[in-house]
Amino acid sequence: GRFDDTWILSRYKNSISEDEHSAATYHVLKRLSEIAEAKPLDVVGILEKIVQENKRVGLLGISGSEIKSILAILMKSDNSEAKEKATALANKLVSFGWTEYLALLGGSAKNE
């Protein structure tokens, strides 16, 4: 059976740390993409942590397509705060040199 979305989000948020890397991150990202529409603000918060941690350990390229698809969902959200945070995160990824995120931003990155 499936776990409650709220419970699973709290577990993900608490489990992403310096010791969590690619294998666990892939499964978390897959689940986040499934619940991004229903819980956009929670998902963007967890995604921010994943990006921060994966940048530190150099794994952003491995999980890039999953992150991009989640950001695309979040940037279409009715939740304006989630949409704003997702846009800021896409800009941050572009500033790290991941230019494939430019397409989500309409082709140009904002300087922050």
C-alpha positions in Angstrom: 0.0 0.0 0.0 0.9 3.7 -0.3 1.7 5.9 2.6 -0.1 9.1 3.3 1.4 12.0 1.3 1.8 14.2 4.3 3.6 11.5 6.3 5.9 10.6 3.4 6.8 14.3 2.8 7.8 14.7 6.5 10.0 11.6 6.3 11.7 12.8 3.1 12.3 16.3 4.6 13.9 14.7 7.6 15.9 12.1 5.7 17.8 14.3 3.2 21.1 14.9 4.8 24.8 14.8 4.0 24.6 11.0 4.1 21.8 10.6 1.6 23.0 10.5 -2.0 22.0 9.3 -5.5 20.1 6.0 -5.0 17.8 7.4 -2.3 17.4 10.7 -4.0 16.2 9.1 -7.2 13.4 7.3 -5.4 12.5 10.5 -3.5 12.4 12.5 -6.7 10.2 9.9 -8.4 7.7 10.1 -5.6 7.8 13.9 -5.4 6.9 14.1 -9.1 3.8 12.1 -8.3 2.6 14.4 -5.5 3.9 17.8 -6.7 0.5 19.0 -7.9 -1.2 18.0 -4.6 1.4 19.4 -2.2 3.5 22.0 -4.2 4.8 24.0 -1.3 6.0 20.9 0.6 7.5 19.4 -2.5 9.4 22.6 -3.5 10.9 22.8 0.1 12.2 19.2 -0.2 13.4 19.8 -3.7 15.4 22.8 -2.5 17.1 20.6 0.1 17.9 17.9 -2.5 19.4 20.5 -4.9 21.5 22.0 -2.1 22.8 18.6 -1.0 23.3 17.2 -4.5 25.3 20.3 -5.5 27.5 19.7 -2.5 28.3 16.1 -3.5 28.3 16.8 -7.2 25.3 14.7 -8.2 23.0 17.3 -9.9 23.7 16.0 -13.4 22.5 12.5 -12.4 19.1 13.6 -11.1 18.6 16.6 -13.5 15.8 15.2 -15.6 13.7 14.4 -12.5 14.3 17.8 -11.0 13.4 19.5 -14.2 10.1 17.6 -14.5 9.2 18.4 -10.9 10.0 22.1 -11.4 7.9 22.2 -14.5 4.9 20.9 -12.5 5.6 23.4 -9.7 5.9 26.4 -12.0 2.4 25.7 -13.3 1.0 25.4 -9.7 -1.9 27.5 -8.5 0.1 28.0 -5.3 1.9 31.3 -6.0 4.5 30.8 -3.2 5.4 27.3 -4.6 5.6 28.8 -8.1 7.9 31.6 -6.9 10.2 29.2 -5.1 10.3 26.9 -8.0 11.2 29.7 -10.3 14.0 30.9 -7.9 15.3 27.3 -7.7 15.4 27.1 -11.5 17.3 30.4 -11.6 19.7 29.0 -9.0 20.3 25.9 -11.1 21.1 28.0 -14.1 23.5 30.1 -12.0 25.3 26.8 -11.2 25.8 26.3 -14.9 22.9 23.9 -15.6 21.7 25.8 -18.7 19.0 23.1 -19.5 16.8 24.8 -16.9 16.7 28.0 -19.0 13.8 26.5 -21.0 11.7 26.5 -17.8 12.4 30.2 -17.4 11.3 31.1 -20.9 14.9 31.2 -22.2 16.6 33.6 -19.9 17.9 33.5 -16.3 17.4 36.3 -13.8 20.5 37.6 -12.0 20.0 37.2 -8.2 
